[in-house]
Amino acid sequence: MEMVVGLLGVMKAGASYLPLDSSYPAERLAYMLEDVQASVLITERALLNLLPERSSVVCLDRDWELIGQYCDKAPAVQACRRIWLM
């Protein structure tokens, strides 16, 4: 369920989506995130230990109160905004 919510949020924000496979080695995931210059990573709490340290991480199964504080109006689309899901 959280994945569907995350995908809809990414699309509504006009952002990009890069699927990351949790079975990839940590070095590969770090390289992929660095290569695409991800500004936000959307994930689940159980997968945090597989990821490199990032300042902008949203856990869909942990951060509902934070997510709920944002405006529910459609955001202005910015083509350069990048959000990634794992």
C-alpha positions as CSV (number, residue, x, y, z in Angstrom):
1,M,0.0,0.0,0.0
2,E,2.8,2.4,0.9
3,M,4.4,1.9,-2.5
4,V,1.2,3.0,-4.3
5,V,1.0,6.0,-2.1
6,G,4.6,6.9,-2.8
7,L,4.3,6.5,-6.5
8,L,1.2,8.7,-6.6
9,G,3.0,11.3,-4.6
10,V,6.0,11.3,-6.9
11,M,3.8,11.6,-10.0
12,K,1.7,14.4,-8.4
13,A,4.9,16.3,-7.6
14,G,6.0,16.0,-11.2
15,A,9.2,14.2,-10.0
16,S,11.2,11.3,-11.4
17,Y,11.0,7.8,-10.2
18,L,13.9,5.3,-10.0
19,P,13.1,1.9,-8.7
20,L,15.8,0.5,-6.5
21,D,16.1,-3.3,-5.7
22,S,16.8,-4.0,-2.1
23,S,18.7,-7.2,-3.2
24,Y,21.4,-5.0,-4.8
25,P,24.7,-4.6,-2.9
26,A,24.9,-1.4,-0.8
27,E,27.7,-0.1,-3.0
28,R,25.5,-0.4,-6.1
29,L,22.6,1.4,-4.4
30,A,24.9,4.2,-3.3
31,Y,26.3,4.6,-6.8
32,M,22.8,4.7,-8.3
33,L,21.6,7.4,-5.9
34,E,24.8,9.4,-6.4
35,D,24.6,9.0,-10.2
36,V,21.1,10.4,-10.5
37,Q,21.7,13.0,-7.8
38,A,18.6,12.0,-5.9
39,S,17.4,14.9,-3.7
40,V,14.9,12.8,-1.7
41,L,14.7,9.0,-1.0
42,I,11.3,7.5,-0.2
43,T,11.5,4.1,1.4
44,E,10.4,1.9,4.4
45,R,11.9,1.7,7.8
46,A,13.1,-1.9,7.3
47,L,15.2,-0.9,4.3
48,L,17.1,2.0,5.9
49,N,20.0,-0.2,7.0
50,L,20.6,-1.2,3.3
51,L,21.0,2.5,2.2
52,P,23.8,5.0,2.4
53,E,23.3,7.9,4.9
54,R,21.1,10.5,3.3
55,S,19.8,13.8,4.7
56,S,16.5,13.6,2.9
57,V,14.8,10.3,3.6
58,V,11.1,9.8,4.0
59,C,9.9,6.5,5.4
60,L,6.3,5.8,4.3
61,D,5.7,3.5,7.2
62,R,7.1,5.9,9.8
63,D,6.6,9.5,8.8
64,W,2.8,9.8,8.3
65,E,2.5,12.6,10.8
66,L,5.2,14.6,8.9
67,I,3.7,13.8,5.6
68,G,0.3,14.9,6.8
69,Q,1.6,18.4,7.7
70,Y,2.1,19.2,4.0
71,C,-0.5,21.0,2.0
72,D,-2.9,18.8,0.1
73,K,-3.1,21.1,-2.9
74,A,-1.3,20.1,-6.1
75,P,2.3,21.4,-6.0
76,A,3.8,23.5,-8.8
77,V,5.6,21.2,-11.1
78,Q,9.4,21.6,-11.3
79,A,11.1,19.5,-14.0
80,C,14.4,19.4,-12.1
81,R,12.9,17.9,-8.9
82,R,14.0,14.3,-8.2
83,I,12.5,11.9,-5.8
84,W,13.4,8.2,-5.7
85,L,11.7,5.2,-4.3
86,M,13.1,1.9,-3.0
